[in-house]
Each structure stands twice: as structure tokens, then as C-alpha cells.
Amino acid sequence: MENKFAFAKEIVREAASYIRKHMKDDLHIERKSSPTDLVTKLDNEVQTLLIDKIRSRYPNDLFCAEEGDLKTPVDQGSVWVIDPIDGTNNFVAQAEDFAIMVAYFENGQGQFGIIYDVMKDVCYHGGGVFPAYCNNQLLSPFKAKPLSDFLVAINAGMLETNAWGVTDLGNASLGVRVYGSAAISFSKILSGQLLTYITYLQPWDYAAASILGENLGYQVITLSGDEPDFQTCQPVMMIPREMLPEIQSYIYERKP
């Protein structure tokens, strides 16, 4: 597994270099499910680059990836979960605050995760049997303090309607932040800058963070309190296990 982990970090850095080299090209921006759900030529190229490199080294491995129709469940053998550019809107509009995310599973068990902030050259890596690091700095386990001392990150649309009680949670915290990228939000949780991140996500949006956070005292669960299915878009949150009861006292489904 050490060789596979080292290989994964190497190809993610190669993909980041490719993005930086080509980000001023004509991006051929398209819309997918909504006016704010963007995809660029680079999203597809970076995903292809990563998959091709993995297939050349591990031809029997499978994939669950954002673009295209590669959607293998993570419990179906050796499965890589890939988000080539998380925060595409940030990438297009700001040329920063976006990241590459890669996770690797064997029969449903997370082996390692990688979140790479491309423009800041900051890589969160580890999980499973590997310690979690930010670049070369070992990450610290979660340290509890009062809810009112923590910042939280919450989906803006959910805040507007108080879906699942998230606005109440935000009001009880020190403040709410919206970063426009799951990867950036999760990295701030892993580094102790945020308590939680709550939104609707696909499996490639949370897979790497779910593995990275496990040894630090965090877990990714649905807002109903279940394990995510790693197959569909679900309302999820990454939270410290130690504060789960307190956070769940605010989170519940608001019926019409």
C-alpha cells in the first residue's frame, strides 16, 4: 500500500502541474445540471490524465469519477474515487480555491485520501494506516471547545431556508463561512479551522476527506445520521465524533 500511496501523491502533483500550465487556455466552459454547475475542458483532461496513469500501473483497478460514466461503488474491489477539479466555479472565476481530490478504497475500506489545493501548493494526505499530514506537517486530532468558539461552513442555499436546522446551528456558532469548494472546506476542518461542513455532495466530493478525517476524530455522515452511500448525492456533514450529539441537537429535517 505504501507504493500505491506514494504513486497517488506523485500523479496528483503531476495533474496539478498540468492545471497550472494550461489554466489560461481556452477552457471550453459548459454547464451541466444548472447554471452554476460548470465543467471545463481541464476537468475532463485532468480526470483522463489521472485515470490513464492509474490504469497503466494498476490495470485491474476501477473508478468512481465525477466526469463521464465511471461510477463503480467503492465496495466493488479496488476503487479510486476522483474529483479532478473540485470548486470549478472558483477555478473559472478566481483561478484559486480549487483542489484535486483522490481517494482509494479496497472492498469499501478507505485506504488513503488526498486533497491538493492546486494554487497554494498545499496537500492533505493520509488516512487508513497512514498518518494524516498537511504537506510535511502532521495534523493534530480534533480538540474540543464550546460550539460558540467554532466557525462552520454551510451551503448558502440551505442557510437561506434553514434546511435541516443549519441556520440555527450557524447562529449558535462563532460564524458561518461559504468557500464554494468541498475540498477547501474539508481541508479547513482537517487543519482545525472549521468545526463542520454541511451541504449536498456526491461521493467524489467527500470520499478523500472521509478517509483523511477518520484518524483525527472526524466522520462524514448524512444529516439523518447514517453512513453515506458513496453512490448518490446526499445531504452530508463532516463532524468531530466527540461533538456529534451536540451538533445533531440542531440538525433535523424541517417538514413543509
DRENPA-3360 file (N, C-alpha, C; in nm, 2 decimals, always signed):
BEGIN
1 = MENKFAFA = +0.08/-0.12/+0.00/+0.00/+0.00/+0.00/+0.08/+0.13/+0.00 ~ +0.20/+0.12/+0.06/+0.29/+0.24/+0.06/+0.33/+0.28/-0.08 ~ +0.36/+0.19/-0.16/+0.39/+0.22/-0.30/+0.27/+0.28/-0.38 ~ +0.15/+0.23/-0.35/+0.04/+0.29/-0.42/+0.01/+0.43/-0.37 ~ +0.02/+0.45/-0.24/+0.00/+0.58/-0.18/+0.10/+0.68/-0.24 ~ +0.23/+0.64/-0.24/+0.33/+0.73/-0.30/+0.30/+0.76/-0.45 ~ +0.26/+0.66/-0.52/+0.23/+0.68/-0.66/+0.11/+0.78/-0.67 ~ +0.01/+0.77/-0.59/-0.11/+0.85/-0.59/-0.07/+1.00/-0.57;
9 = KEIVREAA = +0.02/+1.02/-0.47/+0.06/+1.16/-0.44/+0.14/+1.21/-0.56 ~ +0.22/+1.13/-0.62/+0.30/+1.17/-0.74/+0.21/+1.22/-0.86 ~ +0.11/+1.14/-0.89/+0.03/+1.17/-1.01/-0.06/+1.29/-0.98 ~ -0.10/+1.31/-0.85/-0.18/+1.42/-0.82/-0.10/+1.55/-0.84 ~ +0.02/+1.55/-0.80/+0.11/+1.66/-0.82/+0.13/+1.69/-0.97 ~ +0.15/+1.58/-1.05/+0.16/+1.60/-1.19/+0.03/+1.66/-1.25 ~ -0.08/+1.62/-1.20/-0.21/+1.67/-1.25/-0.22/+1.82/-1.21 ~ -0.17/+1.86/-1.09/-0.18/+2.00/-1.05/-0.09/+2.08/-1.14;
17 = SYIRKHMK = +0.03/+2.03/-1.17/+0.12/+2.10/-1.26/+0.06/+2.12/-1.40 ~ -0.01/+2.02/-1.45/-0.08/+2.03/-1.58/-0.19/+2.14/-1.57 ~ -0.26/+2.15/-1.46/-0.36/+2.25/-1.45/-0.30/+2.39/-1.45 ~ -0.19/+2.41/-1.38/-0.13/+2.54/-1.37/-0.07/+2.58/-1.51 ~ -0.02/+2.48/-1.58/+0.03/+2.51/-1.71/-0.07/+2.55/-1.81 ~ -0.19/+2.49/-1.80/-0.30/+2.51/-1.90/-0.42/+2.59/-1.86 ~ -0.42/+2.65/-1.74/-0.54/+2.72/-1.69/-0.57/+2.84/-1.77 ~ -0.48/+2.90/-1.85/-0.51/+3.02/-1.93/-0.54/+2.98/-2.07;
25 = DDLHIERK = -0.55/+2.85/-2.10/-0.60/+2.81/-2.23/-0.75/+2.84/-2.24 ~ -0.80/+2.82/-2.36/-0.95/+2.83/-2.38/-1.01/+2.71/-2.30 ~ -1.09/+2.73/-2.20/-1.14/+2.63/-2.11/-1.26/+2.56/-2.16 ~ -1.33/+2.61/-2.27/-1.45/+2.55/-2.32/-1.55/+2.52/-2.21 ~ -1.59/+2.62/-2.14/-1.68/+2.61/-2.02/-1.82/+2.57/-2.06 ~ -1.87/+2.47/-2.00/-2.00/+2.42/-2.02/-2.08/+2.41/-1.89 ~ -2.21/+2.41/-1.90/-2.30/+2.39/-1.78/-2.36/+2.25/-1.78 ~ -2.36/+2.19/-1.67/-2.42/+2.06/-1.65/-2.56/+2.06/-1.60;
33 = SSPTDLVT = -2.58/+2.04/-1.48/-2.72/+2.03/-1.42/-2.78/+2.16/-1.39 ~ -2.71/+2.27/-1.38/-2.76/+2.40/-1.35/-2.67/+2.51/-1.40 ~ -2.72/+2.64/-1.40/-2.63/+2.74/-1.45/-2.50/+2.76/-1.37 ~ -2.50/+2.71/-1.24/-2.38/+2.73/-1.16/-2.30/+2.59/-1.15 ~ -2.34/+2.49/-1.22/-2.27/+2.36/-1.22/-2.19/+2.36/-1.35 ~ -2.06/+2.41/-1.34/-1.98/+2.42/-1.45/-1.88/+2.30/-1.47 ~ -1.84/+2.28/-1.59/-1.74/+2.19/-1.62/-1.65/+2.25/-1.73 ~ -1.52/+2.23/-1.73/-1.43/+2.28/-1.83/-1.35/+2.17/-1.90;
41 = KLDNEVQT = -1.29/+2.21/-2.00/-1.20/+2.11/-2.08/-1.10/+2.06/-1.98 ~ -1.05/+2.14/-1.89/-0.94/+2.09/-1.80/-1.00/+1.99/-1.70 ~ -1.12/+2.00/-1.66/-1.18/+1.90/-1.57/-1.17/+1.76/-1.63 ~ -1.21/+1.75/-1.76/-1.21/+1.63/-1.83/-1.06/+1.58/-1.86 ~ -0.98/+1.67/-1.90/-0.84/+1.64/-1.93/-0.76/+1.58/-1.80 ~ -0.78/+1.65/-1.69/-0.72/+1.61/-1.57/-0.77/+1.47/-1.52 ~ -0.90/+1.45/-1.53/-0.95/+1.32/-1.49/-0.89/+1.21/-1.58 ~ -0.89/+1.24/-1.71/-0.83/+1.14/-1.80/-0.69/+1.11/-1.77;
49 = LLIDKIRS = -0.61/+1.22/-1.74/-0.47/+1.21/-1.71/-0.45/+1.11/-1.59 ~ -0.53/+1.14/-1.49/-0.52/+1.06/-1.36/-0.56/+0.91/-1.39 ~ -0.67/+0.89/-1.46/-0.71/+0.76/-1.48/-0.62/+0.68/-1.57 ~ -0.57/+0.74/-1.67/-0.47/+0.68/-1.76/-0.34/+0.63/-1.69 ~ -0.30/+0.72/-1.60/-0.18/+0.69/-1.52/-0.20/+0.57/-1.43 ~ -0.32/+0.57/-1.36/-0.35/+0.46/-1.27/-0.37/+0.33/-1.35 ~ -0.44/+0.34/-1.46/-0.46/+0.21/-1.54/-0.33/+0.16/-1.59 ~ -0.23/+0.24/-1.62/-0.11/+0.19/-1.67/-0.03/+0.12/-1.56;
57 = RYPNDLFC = -0.05/+0.16/-1.44/+0.02/+0.09/-1.33/-0.06/-0.02/-1.26 ~ -0.20/+0.00/-1.26/-0.29/-0.09/-1.19/-0.40/-0.12/-1.28 ~ -0.38/-0.20/-1.38/-0.48/-0.22/-1.49/-0.62/-0.28/-1.44 ~ -0.62/-0.35/-1.33/-0.74/-0.41/-1.28/-0.82/-0.32/-1.19 ~ -0.77/-0.21/-1.15/-0.84/-0.12/-1.06/-0.96/-0.05/-1.13 ~ -1.06/-0.01/-1.05/-1.18/+0.05/-1.10/-1.19/+0.20/-1.05 ~ -1.30/+0.27/-1.10/-1.31/+0.41/-1.08/-1.45/+0.46/-1.05 ~ -1.46/+0.55/-0.96/-1.58/+0.63/-0.94/-1.53/+0.78/-0.96;
65 = AEEGDLKT = -1.57/+0.84/-1.07/-1.51/+0.98/-1.10/-1.63/+1.07/-1.14 ~ -1.60/+1.20/-1.12/-1.71/+1.30/-1.14/-1.75/+1.31/-1.29 ~ -1.66/+1.31/-1.38/-1.70/+1.33/-1.52/-1.72/+1.20/-1.59 ~ -1.82/+1.19/-1.68/-1.84/+1.07/-1.75/-1.92/+0.97/-1.68 ~ -1.91/+0.84/-1.72/-1.99/+0.74/-1.66/-1.92/+0.63/-1.58 ~ -1.80/+0.67/-1.52/-1.73/+0.58/-1.44/-1.78/+0.60/-1.29 ~ -1.87/+0.51/-1.25/-1.94/+0.52/-1.12/-1.94/+0.39/-1.05 ~ -1.82/+0.33/-1.03/-1.81/+0.20/-0.96/-1.83/+0.22/-0.81;
73 = PVDQGSVW = -1.92/+0.15/-0.75/-1.94/+0.16/-0.60/-1.80/+0.12/-0.53 ~ -1.78/+0.19/-0.42/-1.65/+0.17/-0.35/-1.63/+0.03/-0.29 ~ -1.74/-0.04/-0.28/-1.73/-0.18/-0.22/-1.71/-0.29/-0.32 ~ -1.68/-0.25/-0.44/-1.66/-0.34/-0.55/-1.52/-0.38/-0.59 ~ -1.43/-0.38/-0.49/-1.29/-0.41/-0.52/-1.20/-0.30/-0.50 ~ -1.10/-0.28/-0.59/-1.00/-0.17/-0.57/-1.05/-0.05/-0.65 ~ -1.10/+0.05/-0.58/-1.17/+0.16/-0.65/-1.11/+0.29/-0.61 ~ -1.08/+0.37/-0.71/-1.03/+0.51/-0.70/-1.14/+0.60/-0.72;
81 = VIDPIDGT = -1.16/+0.70/-0.63/-1.26/+0.80/-0.64/-1.19/+0.93/-0.67 ~ -1.23/+0.99/-0.78/-1.16/+1.11/-0.83/-1.25/+1.23/-0.86 ~ -1.21/+1.34/-0.81/-1.27/+1.47/-0.84/-1.15/+1.55/-0.90 ~ -1.15/+1.57/-1.04/-1.03/+1.63/-1.10/-1.01/+1.78/-1.06 ~ -1.12/+1.85/-1.05/-1.12/+1.99/-1.01/-1.24/+2.02/-0.92 ~ -1.22/+2.02/-0.79/-1.33/+2.05/-0.70/-1.33/+2.20/-0.68 ~ -1.45/+2.26/-0.70/-1.45/+2.41/-0.70/-1.43/+2.47/-0.83 ~ -1.50/+2.41/-0.93/-1.48/+2.46/-1.07/-1.52/+2.60/-1.09;
89 = NNFVAQAE = -1.63/+2.65/-1.02/-1.67/+2.79/-1.03/-1.56/+2.88/-0.98 ~ -1.49/+2.84/-0.87/-1.38/+2.92/-0.82/-1.27/+2.92/-0.92 ~ -1.24/+2.81/-0.98/-1.14/+2.79/-1.08/-1.16/+2.89/-1.19 ~ -1.28/+2.89/-1.24/-1.32/+2.97/-1.36/-1.32/+3.12/-1.32 ~ -1.38/+3.16/-1.21/-1.40/+3.30/-1.17/-1.28/+3.36/-1.10 ~ -1.20/+3.28/-1.03/-1.10/+3.34/-0.94/-0.96/+3.28/-0.96 ~ -0.95/+3.17/-1.03/-0.82/+3.10/-1.05/-0.76/+3.06/-0.92 ~ -0.84/+3.03/-0.82/-0.78/+2.98/-0.69/-0.90/+2.92/-0.61;
97 = DFAIMVAY = -0.86/+2.87/-0.49/-0.96/+2.80/-0.41/-1.03/+2.68/-0.48 ~ -0.95/+2.60/-0.54/-1.00/+2.48/-0.60/-0.89/+2.37/-0.58 ~ -0.93/+2.24/-0.59/-0.84/+2.14/-0.55/-0.87/+2.01/-0.63 ~ -0.77/+1.92/-0.63/-0.78/+1.79/-0.68/-0.81/+1.70/-0.56 ~ -0.90/+1.60/-0.58/-0.93/+1.51/-0.47/-0.92/+1.36/-0.52 ~ -0.85/+1.28/-0.45/-0.83/+1.14/-0.49/-0.85/+1.06/-0.36 ~ -0.93/+0.95/-0.37/-0.94/+0.86/-0.26/-0.93/+0.72/-0.31 ~ -0.88/+0.63/-0.23/-0.86/+0.49/-0.27/-0.92/+0.39/-0.17;
105 = FENGQGQF = -1.01/+0.30/-0.22/-1.08/+0.21/-0.14/-1.05/+0.06/-0.18 ~ -1.05/-0.03/-0.09/-1.05/-0.17/-0.12/-1.16/-0.24/-0.05 ~ -1.25/-0.29/-0.13/-1.38/-0.35/-0.08/-1.45/-0.27/+0.03 ~ -1.46/-0.14/+0.00/-1.53/-0.05/+0.08/-1.45/+0.02/+0.20 ~ -1.33/-0.03/+0.22/-1.25/+0.03/+0.32/-1.15/+0.14/+0.27 ~ -1.16/+0.26/+0.32/-1.08/+0.36/+0.27/-0.93/+0.34/+0.31 ~ -0.84/+0.35/+0.21/-0.70/+0.32/+0.24/-0.62/+0.45/+0.25 ~ -0.65/+0.55/+0.17/-0.59/+0.68/+0.18/-0.67/+0.78/+0.10;
113 = GIIYDVMK = -0.65/+0.91/+0.14/-0.72/+1.02/+0.07/-0.62/+1.13/+0.04 ~ -0.64/+1.21/-0.06/-0.55/+1.32/-0.10/-0.64/+1.44/-0.14 ~ -0.61/+1.55/-0.08/-0.68/+1.68/-0.12/-0.57/+1.78/-0.14 ~ -0.56/+1.82/-0.27/-0.44/+1.91/-0.31/-0.50/+2.04/-0.36 ~ -0.47/+2.15/-0.28/-0.50/+2.28/-0.32/-0.40/+2.33/-0.42 ~ -0.44/+2.34/-0.55/-0.35/+2.35/-0.66/-0.27/+2.48/-0.65 ~ -0.34/+2.59/-0.63/-0.27/+2.72/-0.64/-0.18/+2.75/-0.52 ~ -0.22/+2.70/-0.40/-0.15/+2.72/-0.28/-0.04/+2.61/-0.25;
121 = DVCYHGGG = -0.04/+2.51/-0.34/+0.06/+2.40/-0.32/+0.05/+2.34/-0.18 ~ -0.07/+2.32/-0.14/-0.09/+2.26/-0.01/-0.16/+2.12/-0.03 ~ -0.10/+2.02/+0.02/-0.15/+1.88/+0.01/-0.19/+1.82/+0.14 ~ -0.31/+1.78/+0.16/-0.35/+1.70/+0.27/-0.35/+1.55/+0.22 ~ -0.29/+1.47/+0.30/-0.27/+1.33/+0.25/-0.26/+1.24/+0.37 ~ -0.31/+1.11/+0.35/-0.30/+1.01/+0.45/-0.44/+0.95/+0.48 ~ -0.45/+0.89/+0.60/-0.57/+0.82/+0.63/-0.55/+0.67/+0.62 ~ -0.64/+0.59/+0.67/-0.62/+0.45/+0.67/-0.51/+0.41/+0.77;
129 = VFPAYCNN = -0.41/+0.34/+0.72/-0.29/+0.31/+0.80/-0.19/+0.42/+0.80 ~ -0.21/+0.53/+0.72/-0.11/+0.63/+0.71/-0.16/+0.75/+0.80 ~ -0.06/+0.81/+0.87/-0.09/+0.94/+0.94/-0.14/+1.05/+0.85 ~ -0.22/+1.14/+0.90/-0.27/+1.25/+0.81/-0.18/+1.37/+0.83 ~ -0.14/+1.42/+0.71/-0.04/+1.53/+0.70/-0.10/+1.64/+0.62 ~ -0.05/+1.76/+0.65/-0.07/+1.87/+0.56/+0.07/+1.91/+0.51 ~ +0.10/+1.88/+0.38/+0.24/+1.88/+0.33/+0.33/+1.79/+0.42 ~ +0.42/+1.85/+0.49/+0.51/+1.77/+0.58/+0.48/+1.78/+0.73;
137 = QLLSPFKA = +0.36/+1.85/+0.76/+0.33/+1.87/+0.89/+0.22/+1.78/+0.94 ~ +0.25/+1.70/+1.04/+0.15/+1.61/+1.10/+0.03/+1.68/+1.15 ~ -0.09/+1.64/+1.11/-0.21/+1.71/+1.15/-0.25/+1.66/+1.29 ~ -0.31/+1.75/+1.37/-0.34/+1.72/+1.51/-0.49/+1.67/+1.51 ~ -0.51/+1.58/+1.61/-0.65/+1.53/+1.63/-0.74/+1.64/+1.67 ~ -0.87/+1.63/+1.66/-0.97/+1.73/+1.69/-0.95/+1.76/+1.84 ~ -0.96/+1.89/+1.87/-0.96/+1.94/+2.01/-1.09/+2.01/+2.04 ~ -1.17/+1.96/+2.14/-1.30/+2.02/+2.16/-1.29/+2.15/+2.23;
145 = KPLSDFLV = -1.39/+2.24/+2.20/-1.41/+2.36/+2.27/-1.56/+2.40/+2.25 ~ -1.61/+2.50/+2.32/-1.75/+2.53/+2.30/-1.79/+2.56/+2.16 ~ -1.91/+2.52/+2.12/-1.96/+2.54/+1.99/-1.95/+2.69/+1.95 ~ -1.97/+2.78/+2.04/-1.97/+2.92/+2.01/-1.83/+2.97/+1.98 ~ -1.73/+2.89/+1.99/-1.59/+2.93/+1.96/-1.55/+2.88/+1.82 ~ -1.64/+2.81/+1.75/-1.60/+2.75/+1.62/-1.67/+2.82/+1.51 ~ -1.60/+2.83/+1.40/-1.66/+2.86/+1.27/-1.72/+2.74/+1.20 ~ -1.82/+2.75/+1.12/-1.88/+2.64/+1.05/-1.89/+2.68/+0.90;
153 = AINAGMLE = -1.89/+2.58/+0.82/-1.92/+2.61/+0.67/-2.05/+2.54/+0.63 ~ -2.14/+2.61/+0.57/-2.27/+2.56/+0.53/-2.31/+2.61/+0.40 ~ -2.38/+2.52/+0.32/-2.43/+2.55/+0.19/-2.52/+2.68/+0.20 ~ -2.49/+2.77/+0.11/-2.57/+2.90/+0.11/-2.72/+2.88/+0.10 ~ -2.76/+2.80/+0.00/-2.90/+2.77/-0.02/-2.97/+2.71/+0.10 ~ -2.90/+2.62/+0.17/-2.95/+2.56/+0.29/-2.96/+2.67/+0.41 ~ -2.87/+2.76/+0.41/-2.87/+2.86/+0.51/-3.00/+2.95/+0.49 ~ -3.02/+2.98/+0.37/-3.13/+3.07/+0.34/-3.27/+3.02/+0.38;
161 = TNAWGVTD = -3.29/+2.89/+0.37/-3.42/+2.83/+0.41/-3.41/+2.76/+0.55 ~ -3.30/+2.76/+0.61/-3.28/+2.69/+0.74/-3.31/+2.54/+0.72 ~ -3.27/+2.49/+0.60/-3.29/+2.34/+0.58/-3.22/+2.26/+0.68 ~ -3.28/+2.16/+0.74/-3.22/+2.07/+0.84/-3.18/+2.15/+0.97 ~ -3.22/+2.27/+0.98/-3.18/+2.35/+1.10/-3.04/+2.41/+1.10 ~ -2.99/+2.42/+0.98/-2.85/+2.46/+0.97/-2.83/+2.60/+1.01 ~ -2.93/+2.69/+0.98/-2.92/+2.83/+1.02/-2.91/+2.84/+1.18 ~ -2.99/+2.76/+1.24/-2.98/+2.76/+1.39/-2.85/+2.72/+1.44;
169 = LGNASLGV = -2.79/+2.62/+1.38/-2.65/+2.58/+1.41/-2.55/+2.69/+1.39 ~ -2.57/+2.75/+1.27/-2.48/+2.87/+1.24/-2.49/+2.98/+1.34 ~ -2.61/+3.01/+1.38/-2.63/+3.11/+1.48/-2.57/+3.08/+1.62 ~ -2.56/+2.95/+1.65/-2.51/+2.91/+1.78/-2.35/+2.91/+1.77 ~ -2.30/+2.91/+1.65/-2.15/+2.91/+1.63/-2.09/+3.05/+1.63 ~ -1.96/+3.05/+1.62/-1.89/+3.18/+1.61/-1.93/+3.26/+1.48 ~ -1.96/+3.18/+1.37/-1.99/+3.24/+1.24/-1.99/+3.13/+1.13 ~ -2.04/+3.17/+1.02/-2.06/+3.08/+0.90/-1.97/+3.13/+0.79;
177 = RVYGSAAI = -1.91/+3.03/+0.72/-1.83/+3.06/+0.60/-1.88/+2.98/+0.49 ~ -1.87/+3.03/+0.37/-1.90/+2.96/+0.24/-1.78/+2.97/+0.15 ~ -1.72/+2.86/+0.11/-1.60/+2.86/+0.03/-1.62/+2.82/-0.11 ~ -1.73/+2.76/-0.15/-1.75/+2.73/-0.28/-1.68/+2.60/-0.33 ~ -1.62/+2.53/-0.24/-1.55/+2.41/-0.27/-1.55/+2.31/-0.15 ~ -1.59/+2.19/-0.17/-1.59/+2.09/-0.07/-1.45/+2.07/-0.02 ~ -1.36/+2.06/-0.12/-1.22/+2.03/-0.08/-1.16/+2.13/+0.01 ~ -1.18/+2.26/-0.02/-1.13/+2.37/+0.06/-1.19/+2.37/+0.20;
185 = SFSKILSG = -1.32/+2.34/+0.20/-1.39/+2.34/+0.33/-1.34/+2.22/+0.41 ~ -1.33/+2.11/+0.35/-1.28/+1.99/+0.43/-1.14/+2.01/+0.48 ~ -1.06/+2.07/+0.40/-0.92/+2.09/+0.44/-0.91/+2.19/+0.56 ~ -1.00/+2.28/+0.57/-1.01/+2.37/+0.69/-1.06/+2.30/+0.81 ~ -1.14/+2.20/+0.80/-1.18/+2.11/+0.91/-1.06/+2.03/+0.95 ~ -0.99/+1.97/+0.86/-0.87/+1.89/+0.89/-0.76/+1.96/+0.96 ~ -0.75/+2.09/+0.93/-0.65/+2.18/+0.99/-0.70/+2.25/+1.12 ~ -0.82/+2.22/+1.16/-0.87/+2.27/+1.28/-0.93/+2.41/+1.27;
193 = QLLTYITY = -0.95/+2.46/+1.15/-1.00/+2.60/+1.13/-1.16/+2.60/+1.13 ~ -1.22/+2.49/+1.10/-1.37/+2.48/+1.10/-1.41/+2.36/+1.18 ~ -1.53/+2.37/+1.23/-1.59/+2.26/+1.31/-1.65/+2.16/+1.22 ~ -1.73/+2.21/+1.12/-1.81/+2.12/+1.03/-1.83/+2.18/+0.90 ~ -1.87/+2.10/+0.80/-1.91/+2.14/+0.67/-2.04/+2.07/+0.64 ~ -2.15/+2.14/+0.60/-2.28/+2.08/+0.58/-2.33/+2.12/+0.44 ~ -2.36/+2.02/+0.35/-2.41/+2.05/+0.22/-2.46/+1.93/+0.15 ~ -2.50/+1.94/+0.03/-2.53/+1.82/-0.05/-2.41/+1.79/-0.14;
201 = LQPWDYAA = -2.37/+1.66/-0.13/-2.25/+1.62/-0.20/-2.26/+1.49/-0.27 ~ -2.18/+1.47/-0.38/-2.16/+1.34/-0.44/-2.04/+1.27/-0.38 ~ -2.03/+1.14/-0.40/-1.92/+1.07/-0.33/-1.78/+1.12/-0.36 ~ -1.76/+1.16/-0.48/-1.62/+1.21/-0.51/-1.59/+1.34/-0.44 ~ -1.70/+1.41/-0.39/-1.68/+1.53/-0.31/-1.63/+1.51/-0.17 ~ -1.67/+1.39/-0.11/-1.64/+1.37/+0.03/-1.55/+1.25/+0.06 ~ -1.52/+1.17/-0.04/-1.45/+1.04/-0.02/-1.31/+1.06/+0.04 ~ -1.23/+1.15/-0.02/-1.10/+1.17/+0.04/-1.10/+1.22/+0.18;
209 = ASILGENL = -1.19/+1.32/+0.21/-1.20/+1.38/+0.34/-1.25/+1.27/+0.44 ~ -1.33/+1.18/+0.40/-1.38/+1.08/+0.49/-1.27/+0.99/+0.54 ~ -1.18/+0.96/+0.46/-1.06/+0.88/+0.49/-0.96/+0.96/+0.57 ~ -0.93/+1.08/+0.53/-0.83/+1.16/+0.60/-0.87/+1.19/+0.74 ~ -1.00/+1.22/+0.76/-1.05/+1.26/+0.89/-1.07/+1.16/+0.99 ~ -1.07/+1.03/+0.95/-1.11/+0.92/+1.04/-1.01/+0.91/+1.16 ~ -0.88/+0.92/+1.13/-0.78/+0.90/+1.24/-0.77/+1.03/+1.32 ~ -0.83/+1.14/+1.28/-0.82/+1.27/+1.35/-0.94/+1.29/+1.44;
217 = GYQVITLS = -1.04/+1.20/+1.44/-1.16/+1.21/+1.52/-1.28/+1.26/+1.45 ~ -1.28/+1.26/+1.32/-1.39/+1.31/+1.24/-1.46/+1.20/+1.16 ~ -1.58/+1.22/+1.12/-1.65/+1.13/+1.04/-1.74/+1.21/+0.94 ~ -1.77/+1.15/+0.83/-1.87/+1.20/+0.74/-1.99/+1.12/+0.75 ~ -2.11/+1.18/+0.78/-2.23/+1.11/+0.79/-2.34/+1.19/+0.72 ~ -2.45/+1.13/+0.69/-2.57/+1.20/+0.63/-2.63/+1.29/+0.74 ~ -2.71/+1.38/+0.70/-2.78/+1.46/+0.80/-2.88/+1.38/+0.88 ~ -2.92/+1.26/+0.83/-3.01/+1.17/+0.90/-2.93/+1.09/+1.00;
225 = GDEPDFQT = -2.80/+1.10/+1.00/-2.72/+1.03/+1.10/-2.67/+0.89/+1.04 ~ -2.69/+0.86/+0.91/-2.65/+0.74/+0.86/-2.51/+0.75/+0.79 ~ -2.45/+0.63/+0.76/-2.33/+0.63/+0.67/-2.37/+0.67/+0.53 ~ -2.29/+0.76/+0.47/-2.32/+0.79/+0.33/-2.31/+0.67/+0.24 ~ -2.39/+0.67/+0.13/-2.39/+0.55/+0.04/-2.28/+0.55/-0.06 ~ -2.20/+0.65/-0.08/-2.09/+0.66/-0.18/-2.14/+0.63/-0.32 ~ -2.27/+0.66/-0.35/-2.32/+0.64/-0.48/-2.41/+0.75/-0.53 ~ -2.48/+0.82/-0.44/-2.57/+0.93/-0.48/-2.54/+1.06/-0.42;
233 = CQPVMMIP = -2.60/+1.16/-0.46/-2.59/+1.29/-0.40/-2.68/+1.29/-0.27 ~ -2.62/+1.33/-0.16/-2.69/+1.32/-0.03/-2.65/+1.44/+0.05 ~ -2.74/+1.48/+0.15/-2.70/+1.59/+0.24/-2.61/+1.53/+0.35 ~ -2.49/+1.58/+0.36/-2.39/+1.52/+0.45/-2.32/+1.63/+0.53 ~ -2.25/+1.58/+0.63/-2.17/+1.67/+0.71/-2.05/+1.60/+0.76 ~ -1.94/+1.67/+0.77/-1.82/+1.62/+0.83/-1.81/+1.68/+0.97 ~ -1.80/+1.60/+1.07/-1.81/+1.65/+1.21/-1.71/+1.57/+1.29 ~ -1.67/+1.63/+1.41/-1.59/+1.55/+1.51/-1.69/+1.46/+1.58;
241 = REMLPEIQ = -1.65/+1.33/+1.59/-1.73/+1.24/+1.66/-1.77/+1.28/+1.80 ~ -1.67/+1.35/+1.86/-1.69/+1.39/+2.00/-1.81/+1.49/+2.02 ~ -1.83/+1.57/+1.91/-1.94/+1.67/+1.92/-2.07/+1.63/+1.85 ~ -2.07/+1.51/+1.80/-2.19/+1.46/+1.72/-2.32/+1.49/+1.80 ~ -2.34/+1.45/+1.92/-2.47/+1.47/+1.99/-2.51/+1.62/+1.99 ~ -2.41/+1.71/+2.02/-2.45/+1.85/+2.03/-2.49/+1.90/+1.89 ~ -2.41/+1.87/+1.79/-2.45/+1.91/+1.65/-2.58/+1.86/+1.61 ~ -2.60/+1.73/+1.64/-2.73/+1.67/+1.59/-2.85/+1.73/+1.67;
249 = SYIYERKP = -2.83/+1.80/+1.78/-2.94/+1.86/+1.85/-3.00/+1.98/+1.77 ~ -2.92/+2.03/+1.68/-2.96/+2.14/+1.59/-3.01/+2.08/+1.45 ~ -2.96/+1.97/+1.41/-2.98/+1.92/+1.27/-3.10/+1.83/+1.27 ~ -3.21/+1.87/+1.20/-3.32/+1.78/+1.18/-3.39/+1.83/+1.05 ~ -3.47/+1.74/+0.99/-3.54/+1.78/+0.87/-3.66/+1.86/+0.90 ~ -3.67/+1.98/+0.84/-3.78/+2.07/+0.85/-3.89/+2.03/+0.75 ~ -4.00/+1.98/+0.80/-4.11/+1.93/+0.71/-4.19/+2.06/+0.66 ~ -4.23/+2.05/+0.54/-4.31/+2.17/+0.49/-4.44/+2.18/+0.57;
% end
